């Protein structure tokens, strides 16, 4: 099962994170499938750079985001776009 989660980067006590698609069984900093964006919580406000098309593609394929990633995606409006796409493609909407 593929998960969307954060991979820790940066120096000691200066973390930045990379949003990646990775197998559930792999370690936090293990080999990932694809990089989907960056998240830097140390800036004010936190810097978030995401590849929206890639993320939506993985979510359509059934990848599950972790709780933290789900909050980031909700804040950026990507989860709302996914819900709209699901409603538009469902047979009940027609």
N, C-alpha and C positions, 0 to 999 in steps of 0.2 A: 504494500500500500504506500502510495506517495503522499507525503506531507509537505506543506509549505511552512517553513520555520526560519528562525533567525540563526545565523552563523556568526559567532563572535570573531571580530577582527580588531586590529589596533594594538597599541602598546599596553603594558601593564597599567592598570587603573585608569586607562583612557579608552574605554570600549567604543567601537562602532560596530554596526551589524550589517550583514548582507542577507537579504531575503532570498532563500534558495528553495528549489524543489528537490527533495531528498527522500530516499527510502526510509520508512519508519524505523527500521532496525539499526540504521547507521548511527554513529555517534554524532554529537553536536557539531564537531569540526571535521566530520568524515567527508568522504568523497561525495559530492553532490551532482545531480543531473544537470541543473541549469540555474544560473543566477538570474534573479528577477527584479532586483533593485537594492537600494541602500537605505539604511536608517541610522541617523546619528542623534542619540538622545542628549548629547552634551551641549548642543547649541540651544539658544532660546529664541524662538520656539524650535522644537526638534526638527531636523532636516530629514525629509522623506522624499526619495526619488524612486519611483516605481515604473516598471514596464507593464502598463495596464493590459495590453493585448496578450502578452505572454501569460500573465496571471489569470486572466479570464479563460484562456485556453486550457490551463492546468485545472482550473476549477470545473470547467465543463467536462473534462476527462475524469473527474471524480477525486481529485486531490483534496485533502482536508487541511485547512489551516489550523495551526495551534491557536490557543486562546489569545495570546499576545498579537499574533499576526492577524487574527480576525478583527481585533480592535483597531489595528492600524488600517486594515482594508475598509472597515466601516467608516472610520474617520475620513478616509480619502474618497469615499463614495463608490468604491468598486463593488462591494457586496450589494448595494442597491441596484447597480447596473446589471449584476448577475441575476437578481430577482426579476427585474424587468424583462430580461432576455428569456428567462424560463417561462414567465407568464405569456409572453408573445408567441413562444413556440409551442405552448401546450394546446391540445386539441379543444379544451374547454373554452379557450379564448376566442375561438373562431365561430 
